[in-house]
Amino acid sequence: MSKLGNTTKVTLSVPTAEHIELVASRVRLCDREDMEGLRPHTSIIDVIMGDVKLSRFVYALYLDGVPHSVLGVIPGRIDGVGIPWLVGTTDVDENPLPFARISLSVLELMQTDFPVLETFVCARNRKSTLWHRWCGFKFDPEKIMLGRDYYYRASRNIGTINKKREGI
């Protein structure tokens, strides 16, 4: 259950550089560990800004004007395939419901340009694994080593409906 009051305003908007830096400075532990595992000698802000530069579009989730996550989609090597990415602050762990609710709409927005979303999900990152499954991503059964950790390849096709999300 969300700890937010009824007057909390949830918005999605294009972030400023300062907002991206704020998210990077307050990144949640599971996202930090993912980034450090893939790029051990790169700062968190440099990893995020690298993804921002490659992305077709980038958004931030705001609660009462404060950025709580930054996300985007990078065009894949095949037309119609996008690589989504997301970085959340510790506030996302404290108040996951608004984040979960808007996530599905954002994925559907991404899929207007990219009917197929493909990504790799760290097998150690339980929060990310659960979120991707909840959003309708299908996981390959085999894990592959990327950096220091094992990852699942996960994909979501346009029009995916996840029965578990009804009522949210």
N, C-alpha and C positions, 0 to 999 in steps of 0.2 A: 504494500500500500504506500502511496506517495505521502511524503511529509509536507507537501506544498499545500498552501491554502487555496481557496476558491478564487482569489483575486490574482493569483500568479499568472503573469502573461508569458506565454511560450511563443517564440517567434523563430523563424528561419530566415537568414539573410546572408548576404555576401560579407565576409569578415574583413576588418581592417588588418593591417600588419600588426598593429598593437594588440588586437584581439587574438591573433594567432600566437603572438609571443606570450600572452597571458595564459592561454591554454597550454602551451609548451611548458611554462613554468609550474603549472599545477597538474601535469599529466598523471593519470592514475597509474598505479604500480604495474598492472598487467600490460598496459600499452607501452610503458617504459621498457619493461623486460622484453617485449616483442621487438621493439626498435633496436635495443642494445644487442639482442641476439642476431639480428640480421646485419646490422652495421655497427660493430663494436667500437670503432674509433671515430664515430661521427656524433656530434652533439644532437640532442633531441630536436632543437629548433632547426638545425640543418637538414635533418631527415624530413621533418614536416614541410619545410620550405621547398625541398626537392620535389616532394609529391605535389605541392601546390603548383609549382612551375610546369609540371608535366600534365596537369589535370585540365580537362575540358571545362569543368566548372567546379567551384568550391563554395561551400556554405558553412555557416556556423549555426548551432542551436543556442538560442539565448533564453534564459529564464529571468524575467524582469530586467532585461537589458544587459545581463552578465553572460558572457560566452561560456558554455559548458562543454562544447565539443566542436571540432572542425572536421569536415568530411569532404570527400570529392571523388571523382572518377577519372581515371587515366585511360585514354584510348588504347585498346589492345592492338596487337599486330594484325588481327583479322578484323575486317569491317564488321561493325555491329556488336563487337565484343568490348566490354569495358572492365576495368579493374578498379573496384571500389576500395576506398580506404577511409579510415575513421580514427580519430584520436579524441579521447574524452578526458575530462578532469576528474578529480576525486569526487566532485559533486554528482557526477553521473552515477557513481556507486551508491551515494547517499539517497538520491532521488531518481531511480531508474525508470519509473513509469512514464514521465513526459518524453524521455528519450526514446523509450520503446514505441510509444504511440506515434511519434513523428517519423521514426525510422522507416516504417513501411511506406509512408507517403514519399519520403525522399528516394527510396529504392525505386518506386514506381516512376518518379520523375527522371531518375537516371536512365531508366529503361525506355524512355521515349527516344533517346539517342542510341542506347546500347541495349538491344533486346536480350542479350546474354551478358550476365555479370559473372566474372570468374576471379577468384582470389585464392590465396593460401592462408589457412588459419592454423596458428600455432597449436599443436596438440596439448601443450602445457597450459594454455590460456583458456580456462574453463568458462569464463565470462564471455569471451569472444565466440567460443564454440557454441555455447547455448544461444547467444544472440543470433548467430548465423542460422542455426537450425530453426529457431523461432520465426525468423524472417523468410523461411522457405528455401534456404540454400541446401543443395544436395551434396553430400560428401563422398569423395572416392574412398574406398575402404583402405587403400594402402597409404602409408605415410612416407614422405620423402624428407631427406635432410636438406635444410637450407640454413646456412650459417651454423649456429651451434645447436639448433633445435630441430625437431621433427614437425612437419606441417601436413595438413590435409589439403588437397585441392578441393575447392567448393565452388559450385556454380548455381546460378538462379536464372531461370528463363522468364521472359516477359509473360505476364498473366498468372504467375504463381500465386496460389491462394493457400494459406496455411490454416487449417481448421483450428489449431490451437490458439490462434490469435483472436478468434471471434469473441466479442464482448469486451474487448479492450478499448 
